[in-house]
Structure formats: C-alpha cells, structure tokens
Amino acid sequence: MAFAALVKANPALAPLFLFAGAGCAAAVAYPMYLLRTHPEILVDRKNNPEPWNRVKQHENIKFLNVQPAFYASRKNMERPSF
C-alpha cells in the first residue's frame, strides 16, 4: 500500500517505476531465454558434460552469420571422428 500511495502522491514517478520494472524483467528473461535455446551454454556438468557435441555441422549458432553459404555447403558432410 505504501508504494501505491507514493505513486499517487507523485504521479510523475509512475513511468520511472514502469520502465525500471520492465528493464529488470528483461534482465532476467533474456538470460533465461539464452539458457533454454542455445546448446553451447553449459549449466549441468553431470548429465551433459559436452553440449557442443550436439551442434550439427550445418547449424549456425552464432549471433551474426556473415557467410550463410558456408553452413549450407556443410549440410551433407559426414561428422568427423577424431
């Protein structure tokens, strides 16, 4: 209740609280998105110690792809074994 009273007393602070709250939510949501969708991020060392082995040769996991033809040319290549 004290927060609502503060905003009622000073309505000019409402956008500040709104944008600060949205920024905090985005600061939590984006790393969670990255953890769920990017295979190269390692969190669990016991169950999957080498997640980069799940990335296929023709998949681009980079944020910016400068040469898309390079990944397209690797589509039918065999996986190298060392």
C-alpha positions as CSV (number, residue, x, y, z in Angstrom):
1,M,0.0,0.0,0.0
2,A,2.8,2.4,0.7
3,F,4.0,2.0,-2.9
4,A,0.6,2.9,-4.3
5,A,0.4,5.9,-2.0
6,L,3.8,7.0,-3.2
7,V,2.8,6.8,-6.9
8,K,-0.5,8.6,-6.1
9,A,1.3,11.4,-4.4
10,N,3.9,11.7,-7.1
11,P,2.4,10.6,-10.5
12,A,5.5,11.7,-12.4
13,L,7.3,8.7,-10.9
14,A,5.0,6.1,-12.4
15,P,6.8,5.9,-15.8
16,L,10.1,5.6,-13.9
17,F,8.8,2.6,-12.0
18,L,7.2,1.1,-15.1
19,F,10.4,1.3,-17.2
20,A,12.7,0.2,-14.3
21,G,10.4,-2.8,-13.7
22,A,10.4,-3.7,-17.4
23,G,14.1,-3.4,-17.5
24,C,14.5,-5.7,-14.5
25,A,12.1,-8.2,-16.1
26,A,14.1,-8.2,-19.4
27,A,17.3,-8.6,-17.5
28,V,16.0,-11.8,-16.1
29,A,14.1,-13.1,-19.1
30,Y,16.9,-12.8,-21.7
31,P,19.4,-14.9,-19.9
32,M,16.7,-17.5,-19.3
33,Y,15.9,-17.5,-23.0
34,L,19.6,-18.0,-23.8
35,L,19.9,-20.9,-21.3
36,R,16.9,-22.7,-22.8
37,T,17.7,-22.2,-26.5
38,H,21.5,-22.2,-27.0
39,P,23.2,-25.6,-26.9
40,E,26.7,-24.2,-26.3
41,I,25.8,-22.8,-22.8
42,L,26.9,-25.3,-20.2
43,V,24.9,-25.4,-16.9
44,D,24.7,-29.1,-15.9
45,R,28.1,-30.8,-15.9
46,K,26.8,-34.2,-14.7
47,N,24.2,-35.1,-17.3
48,N,25.6,-33.4,-20.3
49,P,29.3,-32.6,-20.0
50,E,29.9,-31.8,-23.7
51,P,26.8,-30.0,-25.1
52,W,28.8,-28.6,-28.0
53,N,28.7,-32.2,-29.5
54,R,25.0,-31.8,-30.1
55,V,25.6,-29.0,-32.6
56,K,25.4,-30.3,-36.1
57,Q,28.0,-29.2,-38.8
58,H,25.5,-27.2,-40.8
59,E,23.9,-25.4,-37.8
60,N,24.9,-21.8,-37.2
61,I,24.9,-21.0,-33.5
62,K,26.4,-17.5,-33.9
63,F,24.5,-14.3,-33.4
64,L,25.5,-12.8,-36.7
65,N,26.1,-15.0,-39.8
66,V,28.4,-13.3,-42.2
67,Q,28.8,-16.3,-44.6
68,P,25.5,-18.3,-44.8
69,A,26.7,-20.2,-47.8
70,F,29.5,-21.8,-45.7
71,Y,26.9,-23.5,-43.4
72,A,24.7,-24.5,-46.4
73,S,27.7,-26.2,-48.1
74,R,28.3,-28.3,-44.9
75,K,24.8,-29.7,-44.8
76,N,25.6,-33.2,-46.3
77,M,29.0,-33.6,-44.8
78,E,29.8,-36.6,-42.6
79,R,30.6,-35.9,-39.0
80,P,34.4,-36.0,-38.5
81,S,35.7,-38.5,-36.0
82,F,38.9,-37.9,-34.3
